[in-house]
Amino acid sequence: MELTYKDVEAILKLIDGSEHLEEIEIVYNGFRLRAVRDRGTGQASPMVPPAPDSSSQSRRAEKAEGAGPSISATRPAKEFPAHYTVIRAPMIGTFYRAPAPGEKPFVEVGQSVRAEDTVCLIEVMKLFNSIRAGADGKVVEILAENGALVEHDQPLVVIAPEKG
């Protein structure tokens, strides 16, 4: 997936429409965008570095890994039985397994859950969205990494119905 001009424009509009967001930096697929609200005009302006040559792209990706949320590694599409529930990201954001750093994760593999149980959080612009299980069962796999940026419709957690 490539970021387009419309994507960059949408990001700048988000910053302009936010009272609290002063700065955002996105590093994706060798592309880097840093936008900072101009304190004089109050509008966001992009600070896009020149396009890197191919030799510096891998070094840039390595540096970006340690800084903030990163794009979750794309895993090959995995098939699950039709009766399993695959919880997918309803939005783009940062995936968190626990309510706060250092706290116990909402769920672990092998744990039984009820449909209304929270299984993770997705943060979008400092707003935390609780993601519910949506079905009773047992967690069989957690597909996203804690702190990773997840894409809309990306599989996050897989729940199998419990034999009863």
Rosetta blueprint (number, residue, H / E / L):
1 M L
2 E L
3 L L
4 T L
5 Y H
6 K H
7 D H
8 V H
9 E H
10 A H
11 I H
12 L H
13 K H
14 L H
15 I H
16 D H
17 G H
18 S L
19 E L
20 H L
21 L L
22 E L
23 E E
24 I E
25 E E
26 I E
27 V E
28 Y E
29 N L
30 G L
31 F E
32 R E
33 L E
34 R E
35 A E
36 V E
37 R E
38 D L
39 R L
40 G L
41 T L
42 G L
43 Q L
44 A E
45 S E
46 P E
47 M E
48 V L
49 P L
50 P L
51 A L
52 P L
53 D L
54 S H
55 S H
56 S H
57 Q H
58 S H
59 R H
60 R H
61 A H
62 E H
63 K H
64 A H
65 E H
66 G L
67 A L
68 G L
69 P L
70 S L
71 I E
72 S L
73 A L
74 T L
75 R L
76 P L
77 A L
78 K L
79 E L
80 F L
81 P L
82 A L
83 H L
84 Y L
85 T E
86 V E
87 I E
88 R E
89 A L
90 P L
91 M L
92 I L
93 G E
94 T E
95 F E
96 Y E
97 R L
98 A L
99 P L
100 A L
101 P L
102 G L
103 E L
104 K L
105 P L
106 F L
107 V L
108 E L
109 V L
110 G L
111 Q L
112 S E
113 V E
114 R L
115 A L
116 E L
117 D L
118 T E
119 V E
120 C E
121 L E
122 I E
123 E E
124 V E
125 M L
126 K L
127 L E
128 F E
129 N E
130 S E
131 I E
132 R E
133 A L
134 G L
135 A L
136 D L
137 G E
138 K E
139 V E
140 V E
141 E E
142 I E
143 L L
144 A L
145 E L
146 N L
147 G L
148 A L
149 L E
150 V E
151 E L
152 H L
153 D L
154 Q L
155 P E
156 L E
157 V E
158 V E
159 I E
160 A E
161 P L
162 E L
163 K L
164 G L
